[in-house]
């Protein structure tokens, strides 16, 4: 059984760096998704992880 990746929202102790870290995480997952050296299954897992971080980031970013 595969465990689900659930990134944590910011807390008072990491709010000052959370958005930057989340954007770095999206970049990291994108690099893995684009890597032809990884299996299709692992790249699919990376895609799901990236999507979860993006979803959380979007919910924590004020609309302009």
mmCIF file of the N, C-alpha and C atoms, coordinates in Angstrom:
data_MODEL
# 
_entry.id   MODEL 
# 
loop_
_atom_site.group_PDB 
_atom_site.id 
_atom_site.type_symbol 
_atom_site.label_atom_id 
_atom_site.label_alt_id 
_atom_site.label_comp_id 
_atom_site.label_asym_id 
_atom_site.label_entity_id 
_atom_site.label_seq_id 
_atom_site.pdbx_PDB_ins_code 
_atom_site.Cartn_x 
_atom_site.Cartn_y 
_atom_site.Cartn_z 
_atom_site.occupancy 
_atom_site.B_iso_or_equiv 
_atom_site.pdbx_formal_charge 
_atom_site.auth_seq_id 
_atom_site.auth_comp_id 
_atom_site.auth_asym_id 
_atom_site.auth_atom_id 
_atom_site.pdbx_PDB_model_num 
ATOM 1   N N  . UNK A 1 1  ? 0.839  -1.173 0.000   1.00 0.00 ? 1  UNK A N  1 
ATOM 2   C CA . UNK A 1 1  ? 0.000  0.000  0.000   1.00 0.00 ? 1  UNK A CA 1 
ATOM 3   C C  . UNK A 1 1  ? 0.888  1.242  0.000   1.00 0.00 ? 1  UNK A C  1 
ATOM 4   N N  . UNK A 1 2  ? 0.616  2.130  -0.924  1.00 0.00 ? 2  UNK A N  1 
ATOM 5   C CA . UNK A 1 2  ? 1.387  3.355  -1.055  1.00 0.00 ? 2  UNK A CA 1 
ATOM 6   C C  . UNK A 1 2  ? 0.862  4.410  -0.089  1.00 0.00 ? 2  UNK A C  1 
ATOM 7   N N  . UNK A 1 3  ? 1.777  5.040  0.641   1.00 0.00 ? 3  UNK A N  1 
ATOM 8   C CA . UNK A 1 3  ? 1.338  6.113  1.524   1.00 0.00 ? 3  UNK A CA 1 
ATOM 9   C C  . UNK A 1 3  ? 1.205  7.402  0.714   1.00 0.00 ? 3  UNK A C  1 
ATOM 10  N N  . UNK A 1 4  ? 0.314  8.253  1.138   1.00 0.00 ? 4  UNK A N  1 
ATOM 11  C CA . UNK A 1 4  ? 0.021  9.491  0.428   1.00 0.00 ? 4  UNK A CA 1 
ATOM 12  C C  . UNK A 1 4  ? 0.936  10.604 0.944   1.00 0.00 ? 4  UNK A C  1 
ATOM 13  N N  . UNK A 1 5  ? 1.494  11.354 0.026   1.00 0.00 ? 5  UNK A N  1 
ATOM 14  C CA . UNK A 1 5  ? 2.332  12.500 0.369   1.00 0.00 ? 5  UNK A CA 1 
ATOM 15  C C  . UNK A 1 5  ? 1.419  13.681 0.688   1.00 0.00 ? 5  UNK A C  1 
ATOM 16  N N  . UNK A 1 6  ? 1.536  14.201 1.891   1.00 0.00 ? 6  UNK A N  1 
ATOM 17  C CA . UNK A 1 6  ? 0.715  15.334 2.317   1.00 0.00 ? 6  UNK A CA 1 
ATOM 18  C C  . UNK A 1 6  ? 1.620  16.409 2.901   1.00 0.00 ? 6  UNK A C  1 
ATOM 19  N N  . UNK A 1 7  ? 2.010  17.381 2.069   1.00 0.00 ? 7  UNK A N  1 
ATOM 20  C CA . UNK A 1 7  ? 2.873  18.442 2.586   1.00 0.00 ? 7  UNK A CA 1 
ATOM 21  C C  . UNK A 1 7  ? 2.167  19.248 3.668   1.00 0.00 ? 7  UNK A C  1 
ATOM 22  N N  . UNK A 1 8  ? 2.929  19.733 4.592   1.00 0.00 ? 8  UNK A N  1 
ATOM 23  C CA . UNK A 1 8  ? 2.382  20.478 5.738   1.00 0.00 ? 8  UNK A CA 1 
ATOM 24  C C  . UNK A 1 8  ? 2.239  21.959 5.405   1.00 0.00 ? 8  UNK A C  1 
ATOM 25  N N  . UNK A 1 9  ? 1.173  22.573 5.866   1.00 0.00 ? 9  UNK A N  1 
ATOM 26  C CA . UNK A 1 9  ? 1.031  24.021 5.690   1.00 0.00 ? 9  UNK A CA 1 
ATOM 27  C C  . UNK A 1 9  ? 2.014  24.758 6.591   1.00 0.00 ? 9  UNK A C  1 
ATOM 28  N N  . UNK A 1 10 ? 2.196  26.045 6.344   1.00 0.00 ? 10 UNK A N  1 
ATOM 29  C CA . UNK A 1 10 ? 3.130  26.800 7.180   1.00 0.00 ? 10 UNK A CA 1 
ATOM 30  C C  . UNK A 1 10 ? 2.643  26.911 8.617   1.00 0.00 ? 10 UNK A C  1 
ATOM 31  N N  . UNK A 1 11 ? 3.603  27.056 9.494   1.00 0.00 ? 11 UNK A N  1 
ATOM 32  C CA . UNK A 1 11 ? 3.320  27.301 10.914  1.00 0.00 ? 11 UNK A CA 1 
ATOM 33  C C  . UNK A 1 11 ? 3.955  28.636 11.286  1.00 0.00 ? 11 UNK A C  1 
ATOM 34  N N  . UNK A 1 12 ? 3.686  29.089 12.474  1.00 0.00 ? 12 UNK A N  1 
ATOM 35  C CA . UNK A 1 12 ? 4.270  30.350 12.934  1.00 0.00 ? 12 UNK A CA 1 
ATOM 36  C C  . UNK A 1 12 ? 5.799  30.292 12.922  1.00 0.00 ? 12 UNK A C  1 
ATOM 37  N N  . UNK A 1 13 ? 6.357  29.122 13.156  1.00 0.00 ? 13 UNK A N  1 
ATOM 38  C CA . UNK A 1 13 ? 7.817  29.014 13.234  1.00 0.00 ? 13 UNK A CA 1 
ATOM 39  C C  . UNK A 1 13 ? 8.505  28.940 11.870  1.00 0.00 ? 13 UNK A C  1 
ATOM 40  N N  . UNK A 1 14 ? 7.748  28.686 10.781  1.00 0.00 ? 14 UNK A N  1 
ATOM 41  C CA . UNK A 1 14 ? 8.397  28.599 9.470   1.00 0.00 ? 14 UNK A CA 1 
ATOM 42  C C  . UNK A 1 14 ? 7.732  29.476 8.404   1.00 0.00 ? 14 UNK A C  1 
ATOM 43  N N  . UNK A 1 15 ? 6.817  30.320 8.817   1.00 0.00 ? 15 UNK A N  1 
ATOM 44  C CA . UNK A 1 15 ? 6.074  31.151 7.876   1.00 0.00 ? 15 UNK A CA 1 
ATOM 45  C C  . UNK A 1 15 ? 6.989  32.023 7.027   1.00 0.00 ? 15 UNK A C  1 
ATOM 46  N N  . UNK A 1 16 ? 8.083  32.495 7.599   1.00 0.00 ? 16 UNK A N  1 
ATOM 47  C CA . UNK A 1 16 ? 8.983  33.386 6.871   1.00 0.00 ? 16 UNK A CA 1 
ATOM 48  C C  . UNK A 1 16 ? 9.714  32.708 5.717   1.00 0.00 ? 16 UNK A C  1 
ATOM 49  N N  . UNK A 1 17 ? 9.835  31.396 5.738   1.00 0.00 ? 17 UNK A N  1 
ATOM 50  C CA . UNK A 1 17 ? 10.552 30.672 4.676   1.00 0.00 ? 17 UNK A CA 1 
ATOM 51  C C  . UNK A 1 17 ? 9.668  29.683 3.917   1.00 0.00 ? 17 UNK A C  1 
ATOM 52  N N  . UNK A 1 18 ? 8.451  29.494 4.365   1.00 0.00 ? 18 UNK A N  1 
ATOM 53  C CA . UNK A 1 18 ? 7.604  28.432 3.820   1.00 0.00 ? 18 UNK A CA 1 
ATOM 54  C C  . UNK A 1 18 ? 7.335  28.575 2.331   1.00 0.00 ? 18 UNK A C  1 
ATOM 55  N N  . UNK A 1 19 ? 6.943  29.768 1.869   1.00 0.00 ? 19 UNK A N  1 
ATOM 56  C CA . UNK A 1 19 ? 6.627  29.939 0.445   1.00 0.00 ? 19 UNK A CA 1 
ATOM 57  C C  . UNK A 1 19 ? 7.845  29.665 -0.436  1.00 0.00 ? 19 UNK A C  1 
ATOM 58  N N  . UNK A 1 20 ? 8.999  30.134 -0.013  1.00 0.00 ? 20 UNK A N  1 
ATOM 59  C CA . UNK A 1 20 ? 10.221 29.878 -0.781  1.00 0.00 ? 20 UNK A CA 1 
ATOM 60  C C  . UNK A 1 20 ? 10.516 28.375 -0.818  1.00 0.00 ? 20 UNK A C  1 
ATOM 61  N N  . UNK A 1 21 ? 10.413 27.728 0.321   1.00 0.00 ? 21 UNK A N  1 
ATOM 62  C CA . UNK A 1 21 ? 10.663 26.284 0.381   1.00 0.00 ? 21 UNK A CA 1 
ATOM 63  C C  . UNK A 1 21 ? 9.676  25.517 -0.482  1.00 0.00 ? 21 UNK A C  1 
ATOM 64  N N  . UNK A 1 22 ? 8.423  25.931 -0.489  1.00 0.00 ? 22 UNK A N  1 
ATOM 65  C CA . UNK A 1 22 ? 7.418  25.251 -1.314  1.00 0.00 ? 22 UNK A CA 1 
ATOM 66  C C  . UNK A 1 22 ? 7.734  25.422 -2.790  1.00 0.00 ? 22 UNK A C  1 
ATOM 67  N N  . UNK A 1 23 ? 8.157  26.611 -3.196  1.00 0.00 ? 23 UNK A N  1 
ATOM 68  C CA . UNK A 1 23 ? 8.527  26.824 -4.602  1.00 0.00 ? 23 UNK A CA 1 
ATOM 69  C C  . UNK A 1 23 ? 9.756  25.988 -4.973  1.00 0.00 ? 23 UNK A C  1 
ATOM 70  N N  . UNK A 1 24 ? 10.704 25.881 -4.052  1.00 0.00 ? 24 UNK A N  1 
ATOM 71  C CA . UNK A 1 24 ? 11.876 25.023 -4.287  1.00 0.00 ? 24 UNK A CA 1 
ATOM 72  C C  . UNK A 1 24 ? 11.456 23.566 -4.426  1.00 0.00 ? 24 UNK A C  1 
ATOM 73  N N  . UNK A 1 25 ? 10.493 23.139 -3.627  1.00 0.00 ? 25 UNK A N  1 
ATOM 74  C CA . UNK A 1 25 ? 10.008 21.761 -3.713  1.00 0.00 ? 25 UNK A CA 1 
ATOM 75  C C  . UNK A 1 25 ? 9.358  21.501 -5.064  1.00 0.00 ? 25 UNK A C  1 
ATOM 76  N N  . UNK A 1 26 ? 8.585  22.451 -5.568  1.00 0.00 ? 26 UNK A N  1 
ATOM 77  C CA . UNK A 1 26 ? 7.966  22.293 -6.891  1.00 0.00 ? 26 UNK A CA 1 
ATOM 78  C C  . UNK A 1 26 ? 9.049  22.163 -7.962  1.00 0.00 ? 26 UNK A C  1 
ATOM 79  N N  . UNK A 1 27 ? 10.083 22.974 -7.868  1.00 0.00 ? 27 UNK A N  1 
ATOM 80  C CA . UNK A 1 27 ? 11.202 22.881 -8.823  1.00 0.00 ? 27 UNK A CA 1 
ATOM 81  C C  . UNK A 1 27 ? 11.858 21.511 -8.751  1.00 0.00 ? 27 UNK A C  1 
ATOM 82  N N  . UNK A 1 28 ? 12.079 21.025 -7.561  1.00 0.00 ? 28 UNK A N  1 
ATOM 83  C CA . UNK A 1 28 ? 12.678 19.694 -7.350  1.00 0.00 ? 28 UNK A CA 1 
ATOM 84  C C  . UNK A 1 28 ? 11.821 18.608 -7.986  1.00 0.00 ? 28 UNK A C  1 
ATOM 85  N N  . UNK A 1 29 ? 10.516 18.607 -7.684  1.00 0.00 ? 29 UNK A N  1 
ATOM 86  C CA . UNK A 1 29 ? 9.637  17.585 -8.251  1.00 0.00 ? 29 UNK A CA 1 
ATOM 87  C C  . UNK A 1 29 ? 9.591  17.690 -9.765  1.00 0.00 ? 29 UNK A C  1 
ATOM 88  N N  . UNK A 1 30 ? 9.599  18.906 -10.317 1.00 0.00 ? 30 UNK A N  1 
ATOM 89  C CA . UNK A 1 30 ? 9.605  19.078 -11.774 1.00 0.00 ? 30 UNK A CA 1 
ATOM 90  C C  . UNK A 1 30 ? 10.862 18.486 -12.400 1.00 0.00 ? 30 UNK A C  1 
ATOM 91  N N  . UNK A 1 31 ? 12.002 18.653 -11.740 1.00 0.00 ? 31 UNK A N  1 
ATOM 92  C CA . UNK A 1 31 ? 13.243 18.074 -12.258 1.00 0.00 ? 31 UNK A CA 1 
ATOM 93  C C  . UNK A 1 31 ? 13.159 16.552 -12.289 1.00 0.00 ? 31 UNK A C  1 
ATOM 94  N N  . UNK A 1 32 ? 12.579 15.961 -11.258 1.00 0.00 ? 32 UNK A N  1 
ATOM 95  C CA . UNK A 1 32 ? 12.433 14.506 -11.237 1.00 0.00 ? 32 UNK A CA 1 
ATOM 96  C C  . UNK A 1 32 ? 11.437 14.036 -12.296 1.00 0.00 ? 32 UNK A C  1 
ATOM 97  N N  . UNK A 1 33 ? 10.341 14.757 -12.453 1.00 0.00 ? 33 UNK A N  1 
ATOM 98  C CA . UNK A 1 33 ? 9.332  14.396 -13.457 1.00 0.00 ? 33 UNK A CA 1 
ATOM 99  C C  . UNK A 1 33 ? 9.964  14.394 -14.849 1.00 0.00 ? 33 UNK A C  1 
ATOM 100 N N  . UNK A 1 34 ? 10.860 15.329 -15.107 1.00 0.00 ? 34 UNK A N  1 
ATOM 101 C CA . UNK A 1 34 ? 11.477 15.467 -16.426 1.00 0.00 ? 34 UNK A CA 1 
ATOM 102 C C  . UNK A 1 34 ? 12.635 14.500 -16.664 1.00 0.00 ? 34 UNK A C  1 
ATOM 103 N N  . UNK A 1 35 ? 13.058 13.793 -15.651 1.00 0.00 ? 35 UNK A N  1 
ATOM 104 C CA . UNK A 1 35 ? 14.223 12.916 -15.769 1.00 0.00 ? 35 UNK A CA 1 
ATOM 105 C C  . UNK A 1 35 ? 13.883 11.604 -16.478 1.00 0.00 ? 35 UNK A C  1 
ATOM 106 N N  . UNK A 1 36 ? 14.482 11.415 -17.632 1.00 0.00 ? 36 UNK A N  1 
ATOM 107 C CA . UNK A 1 36 ? 14.271 10.182 -18.393 1.00 0.00 ? 36 UNK A CA 1 
ATOM 108 C C  . UNK A 1 36 ? 14.952 8.983  -17.725 1.00 0.00 ? 36 UNK A C  1 
ATOM 109 N N  . UNK A 1 37 ? 15.825 9.242  -16.767 1.00 0.00 ? 37 UNK A N  1 
ATOM 110 C CA . UNK A 1 37 ? 16.530 8.166  -16.075 1.00 0.00 ? 37 UNK A CA 1 
ATOM 111 C C  . UNK A 1 37 ? 15.634 7.442  -15.068 1.00 0.00 ? 37 UNK A C  1 
ATOM 112 N N  . UNK A 1 38 ? 14.504 8.043  -14.721 1.00 0.00 ? 38 UNK A N  1 
ATOM 113 C CA . UNK A 1 38 ? 13.603 7.450  -13.731 1.00 0.00 ? 38 UNK A CA 1 
ATOM 114 C C  . UNK A 1 38 ? 12.498 6.671  -14.426 1.00 0.00 ? 38 UNK A C  1 
ATOM 115 N N  . UNK A 1 39 ? 11.954 5.700  -13.732 1.00 0.00 ? 39 UNK A N  1 
ATOM 116 C CA . UNK A 1 39 ? 10.875 4.895  -14.304 1.00 0.00 ? 39 UNK A CA 1 
ATOM 117 C C  . UNK A 1 39 ? 9.599  5.721  -14.436 1.00 0.00 ? 39 UNK A C  1 
ATOM 118 N N  . UNK A 1 40 ? 8.732  5.268  -15.316 1.00 0.00 ? 40 UNK A N  1 
ATOM 119 C CA . UNK A 1 40 ? 7.444  5.948  -15.499 1.00 0.00 ? 40 UNK A CA 1 
ATOM 120 C C  . UNK A 1 40 ? 6.661  5.983  -14.193 1.00 0.00 ? 40 UNK A C  1 
ATOM 121 N N  . UNK A 1 41 ? 6.699  4.886  -13.452 1.00 0.00 ? 41 UNK A N  1 
ATOM 122 C CA . UNK A 1 41 ? 5.970  4.824  -12.188 1.00 0.00 ? 41 UNK A CA 1 
ATOM 123 C C  . UNK A 1 41 ? 6.487  5.817  -11.161 1.00 0.00 ? 41 UNK A C  1 
ATOM 124 N N  . UNK A 1 42 ? 7.817  5.940  -11.080 1.00 0.00 ? 42 UNK A N  1 
ATOM 125 C CA . UNK A 1 42 ? 8.381  6.880  -10.116 1.00 0.00 ? 42 UNK A CA 1 
ATOM 126 C C  . UNK A 1 42 ? 8.115  8.313  -10.542 1.00 0.00 ? 42 UNK A C  1 
ATOM 127 N N  . UNK A 1 43 ? 8.196  8.586  -11.855 1.00 0.00 ? 43 UNK A N  1 
ATOM 128 C CA . UNK A 1 43 ? 7.885  9.931  -12.328 1.00 0.00 ? 43 UNK A CA 1 
ATOM 129 C C  . UNK A 1 43 ? 6.419  10.281 -12.081 1.00 0.00 ? 43 UNK A C  1 
ATOM 130 N N  . UNK A 1 44 ? 5.531  9.286  -12.168 1.00 0.00 ? 44 UNK A N  1 
ATOM 131 C CA . UNK A 1 44 ? 4.112  9.524  -11.855 1.00 0.00 ? 44 UNK A CA 1 
ATOM 132 C C  . UNK A 1 44 ? 3.963  9.886  -10.368 1.00 0.00 ? 44 UNK A C  1 
ATOM 133 N N  . UNK A 1 45 ? 4.697  9.203  -9.509  1.00 0.00 ? 45 UNK A N  1 
ATOM 134 C CA . UNK A 1 45 ? 4.683  9.523  -8.080  1.00 0.00 ? 45 UNK A CA 1 
ATOM 135 C C  . UNK A 1 45 ? 5.190  10.943 -7.852  1.00 0.00 ? 45 UNK A C  1 
ATOM 136 N N  . UNK A 1 46 ? 6.257  11.324 -8.530  1.00 0.00 ? 46 UNK A N  1 
ATOM 137 C CA . UNK A 1 46 ? 6.802  12.675 -8.416  1.00 0.00 ? 46 UNK A CA 1 
ATOM 138 C C  . UNK A 1 46 ? 5.791  13.716 -8.889  1.00 0.00 ? 46 UNK A C  1 
ATOM 139 N N  . UNK A 1 47 ? 5.052  13.386 -9.938  1.00 0.00 ? 47 UNK A N  1 
ATOM 140 C CA . UNK A 1 47 ? 4.011  14.295 -10.436 1.00 0.00 ? 47 UNK A CA 1 
ATOM 141 C C  . UNK A 1 47 ? 2.945  14.514 -9.376  1.00 0.00 ? 47 UNK A C  1 
ATOM 142 N N  . UNK A 1 48 ? 2.526  13.447 -8.724  1.00 0.00 ? 48 UNK A N  1 
ATOM 143 C CA . UNK A 1 48 ? 1.511  13.581 -7.667  1.00 0.00 ? 48 UNK A CA 1 
ATOM 144 C C  . UNK A 1 48 ? 2.044  14.414 -6.501  1.00 0.00 ? 48 UNK A C  1 
ATOM 145 N N  . UNK A 1 49 ? 3.292  14.200 -6.134  1.00 0.00 ? 49 UNK A N  1 
ATOM 146 C CA . UNK A 1 49 ? 3.884  14.987 -5.039  1.00 0.00 ? 49 UNK A CA 1 
ATOM 147 C C  . UNK A 1 49 ? 3.960  16.457 -5.421  1.00 0.00 ? 49 UNK A C  1 
ATOM 148 N N  . UNK A 1 50 ? 4.416  16.737 -6.638  1.00 0.00 ? 50 UNK A N  1 
ATOM 149 C CA . UNK A 1 50 ? 4.464  18.125 -7.105  1.00 0.00 ? 50 UNK A CA 1 
ATOM 150 C C  . UNK A 1 50 ? 3.085  18.769 -7.077  1.00 0.00 ? 50 UNK A C  1 
ATOM 151 N N  . UNK A 1 51 ? 2.096  18.030 -7.556  1.00 0.00 ? 51 UNK A N  1 
ATOM 152 C CA . UNK A 1 51 ? 0.728  18.568 -7.585  1.00 0.00 ? 51 UNK A CA 1 
ATOM 153 C C  . UNK A 1 51 ? 0.214  18.891 -6.186  1.00 0.00 ? 51 UNK A C  1 
ATOM 154 N N  . UNK A 1 52 ? 0.560  18.064 -5.214  1.00 0.00 ? 52 UNK A N  1 
ATOM 155 C CA . UNK A 1 52 ? 0.136  18.322 -3.827  1.00 0.00 ? 52 UNK A CA 1 
ATOM 156 C C  . UNK A 1 52 ? 0.783  19.590 -3.280  1.00 0.00 ? 52 UNK A C  1 
ATOM 157 N N  . UNK A 1 53 ? 2.057  19.781 -3.559  1.00 0.00 ? 53 UNK A N  1 
ATOM 158 C CA . UNK A 1 53 ? 2.739  20.993 -3.102  1.00 0.00 ? 53 UNK A CA 1 
ATOM 159 C C  . UNK A 1 53 ? 2.139  22.212 -3.798  1.00 0.00 ? 53 UNK A C  1 
ATOM 160 N N  . UNK A 1 54 ? 1.907  22.109 -5.105  1.00 0.00 ? 54 UNK A N  1 
ATOM 161 C CA . UNK A 1 54 ? 1.312  23.235 -5.840  1.00 0.00 ? 54 UNK A CA 1 
ATOM 162 C C  . UNK A 1 54 ? -0.079 23.575 -5.308  1.00 0.00 ? 54 UNK A C  1 
ATOM 163 N N  . UNK A 1 55 ? -0.862 22.556 -4.998  1.00 0.00 ? 55 UNK A N  1 
ATOM 164 C CA . UNK A 1 55 ? -2.209 22.788 -4.471  1.00 0.00 ? 55 UNK A CA 1 
ATOM 165 C C  . UNK A 1 55 ? -2.140 23.517 -3.128  1.00 0.00 ? 55 UNK A C  1 
ATOM 166 N N  . UNK A 1 56 ? -1.243 23.076 -2.256  1.00 0.00 ? 56 UNK A N  1 
ATOM 167 C CA . UNK A 1 56 ? -1.102 23.726 -0.956  1.00 0.00 ? 56 UNK A CA 1 
ATOM 168 C C  . UNK A 1 56 ? -0.561 25.145 -1.129  1.00 0.00 ? 56 UNK A C  1 
ATOM 169 N N  . UNK A 1 57 ? 0.382  25.316 -2.023  1.00 0.00 ? 57 UNK A N  1 
ATOM 170 C CA . UNK A 1 57 ? 0.944  26.638 -2.272  1.00 0.00 ? 57 UNK A CA 1 
ATOM 171 C C  . UNK A 1 57 ? -0.130 27.585 -2.795  1.00 0.00 ? 57 UNK A C  1 
ATOM 172 N N  . UNK A 1 58 ? -0.963 27.119 -3.697  1.00 0.00 ? 58 UNK A N  1 
ATOM 173 C CA . UNK A 1 58 ? -2.038 27.952 -4.244  1.00 0.00 ? 58 UNK A CA 1 
ATOM 174 C C  . UNK A 1 58 ? -3.054 28.338 -3.162  1.00 0.00 ? 58 UNK A C  1 
ATOM 175 N N  . UNK A 1 59 ? -3.292 27.439 -2.237  1.00 0.00 ? 59 UNK A N  1 
ATOM 176 C CA . UNK A 1 59 ? -4.271 27.739 -1.183  1.00 0.00 ? 59 UNK A CA 1 
ATOM 177 C C  . UNK A 1 59 ? -3.715 28.712 -0.143  1.00 0.00 ? 59 UNK A C  1 
ATOM 178 N N  . UNK A 1 60 ? -2.396 28.894 -0.134  1.00 0.00 ? 60 UNK A N  1 
ATOM 179 C CA . UNK A 1 60 ? -1.750 29.773 0.847   1.00 0.00 ? 60 UNK A CA 1 
ATOM 180 C C  . UNK A 1 60 ? -1.258 31.072 0.225   1.00 0.00 ? 60 UNK A C  1 
ATOM 181 N N  . UNK A 1 61 ? -1.473 31.254 -1.072  1.00 0.00 ? 61 UNK A N  1 
ATOM 182 C CA . UNK A 1 61 ? -1.029 32.454 -1.760  1.00 0.00 ? 61 UNK A CA 1 
ATOM 183 C C  . UNK A 1 61 ? -2.219 33.355 -2.015  1.00 0.00 ? 61 UNK A C  1 
ATOM 184 N N  . UNK A 1 62 ? -2.165 34.590 -1.557  1.00 0.00 ? 62 UNK A N  1 
ATOM 185 C CA . UNK A 1 62 ? -3.303 35.489 -1.773  1.00 0.00 ? 62 UNK A CA 1 
ATOM 186 C C  . UNK A 1 62 ? -3.537 35.753 -3.258  1.00 0.00 ? 62 UNK A C  1 
ATOM 187 N N  . UNK A 1 63 ? -4.783 35.798 -3.657  1.00 0.00 ? 63 UNK A N  1 
ATOM 188 C CA . UNK A 1 63 ? -5.137 36.097 -5.041  1.00 0.00 ? 63 UNK A CA 1 
ATOM 189 C C  . UNK A 1 63 ? -4.868 37.582 -5.315  1.00 0.00 ? 63 UNK A C  1 
ATOM 190 N N  . UNK A 1 64 ? -4.368 37.864 -6.486  1.00 0.00 ? 64 UNK A N  1 
ATOM 191 C CA . UNK A 1 64 ? -4.103 39.269 -6.843  1.00 0.00 ? 64 UNK A CA 1 
ATOM 192 C C  . UNK A 1 64 ? -5.253 39.846 -7.621  1.00 0.00 ? 64 UNK A C  1 
# 
